Amino acid sequence: MKKQTNTLLYVFLLCHVLFFYTHYIQYQSIFLANNKININSCRRERLCIVPGIGKKTAQKIHIFRLQKGRFKTARDLEYILNKKTIGKVLPFFCFE
């Protein structure tokens, strides 16, 4: 029983390591060479890769774009995010 528990623990840990590694690689590939995400045209799934943006926030960004149009400046993000979060996510976005 103990050997089976240890094996399950190793498998569990390996799955978590692989999960986080693939997200790290995905994160690195998107933001290499100062590439920024265009907040006005990217999909919700891609928004979720940005640290500080989850599914709910990505949904709010999407709804904002549908209702009010494009984000013109970082100030438009204040409708959705607080100033601290805007400071974290702003380096990842462009407003083209």
C-alpha positions as CSV (number, residue, x, y, z in Angstrom):
1,M,0.0,0.0,0.0
2,K,2.8,2.4,0.9
3,K,4.6,1.7,-2.4
4,Q,1.4,2.4,-4.4
5,T,0.9,5.7,-2.4
6,N,4.4,6.8,-3.2
7,T,3.9,5.9,-6.9
8,L,0.7,7.9,-7.0
9,L,2.5,10.8,-5.3
10,Y,5.3,10.8,-7.9
11,V,2.8,10.6,-10.8
12,F,0.9,13.5,-9.3
13,L,4.0,15.6,-8.8
14,L,5.2,14.8,-12.4
15,C,1.9,15.9,-13.8
16,H,2.0,19.2,-12.0
17,V,5.6,19.8,-13.1
18,L,4.7,19.1,-16.7
19,F,1.6,21.3,-16.5
20,F,3.5,24.3,-15.1
21,Y,6.4,23.8,-17.5
22,T,4.2,23.8,-20.5
23,H,2.5,27.0,-19.3
24,Y,5.9,28.5,-18.7
25,I,7.0,27.6,-22.2
26,Q,3.8,29.0,-23.6
27,Y,4.3,32.2,-21.6
28,Q,7.8,32.6,-22.8
29,S,7.0,32.1,-26.4
30,I,4.3,34.8,-26.4
31,F,6.4,37.4,-24.7
32,L,9.8,36.9,-26.3
33,A,11.5,39.8,-28.0
34,N,9.1,42.4,-26.5
35,N,6.1,41.1,-28.3
36,K,3.0,42.5,-26.7
37,I,-0.6,41.3,-26.8
38,N,-3.0,43.6,-28.7
39,I,-5.7,43.9,-26.1
40,N,-8.2,44.9,-28.8
41,S,-7.9,41.9,-31.0
42,C,-6.6,38.9,-28.9
43,R,-8.8,36.1,-27.8
44,R,-9.9,35.6,-24.2
45,E,-7.8,32.4,-23.9
46,R,-4.7,34.4,-24.7
47,L,-5.5,37.1,-22.2
48,C,-5.5,34.5,-19.5
49,I,-1.8,33.9,-20.1
50,V,-1.0,37.3,-18.8
51,P,-0.1,37.2,-15.1
52,G,-3.0,38.9,-13.2
53,I,-5.6,38.2,-15.8
54,G,-7.9,35.3,-15.1
55,K,-11.0,33.9,-16.9
56,K,-13.4,36.4,-15.3
57,T,-11.2,39.4,-16.1
58,A,-10.7,38.2,-19.7
59,Q,-14.4,37.9,-20.0
60,K,-14.8,41.5,-18.6
61,I,-12.3,42.8,-21.2
62,H,-14.2,41.0,-24.0
63,I,-17.5,42.4,-22.8
64,F,-16.0,45.9,-22.7
65,R,-14.8,45.6,-26.3
66,L,-18.2,44.5,-27.4
67,Q,-20.1,47.3,-25.6
68,K,-17.7,50.2,-25.8
69,G,-15.3,49.4,-28.6
70,R,-11.6,49.4,-28.6
71,F,-9.3,50.2,-25.6
72,K,-7.6,53.4,-26.7
73,T,-5.3,54.0,-23.7
74,A,-4.4,52.3,-20.4
75,R,-6.8,54.6,-18.7
76,D,-9.7,52.6,-20.3
77,L,-8.5,49.6,-18.3
78,E,-9.6,51.4,-15.1
79,Y,-13.2,50.4,-16.0
80,I,-12.2,46.8,-15.4
81,L,-9.0,46.6,-13.3
82,N,-7.7,48.4,-10.2
83,K,-4.6,50.6,-10.5
84,K,-2.3,48.0,-8.9
85,T,-3.3,45.3,-11.4
86,I,-3.1,47.7,-14.3
87,G,0.6,48.3,-13.3
88,K,1.3,44.6,-13.4
89,V,-0.4,43.8,-16.7
90,L,0.4,47.0,-18.7
91,P,3.8,45.9,-19.9
92,F,2.2,42.9,-21.6
93,F,-0.4,44.9,-23.7
94,C,-0.4,47.3,-26.6
95,F,-3.4,49.3,-27.7
96,E,-3.2,49.2,-31.5
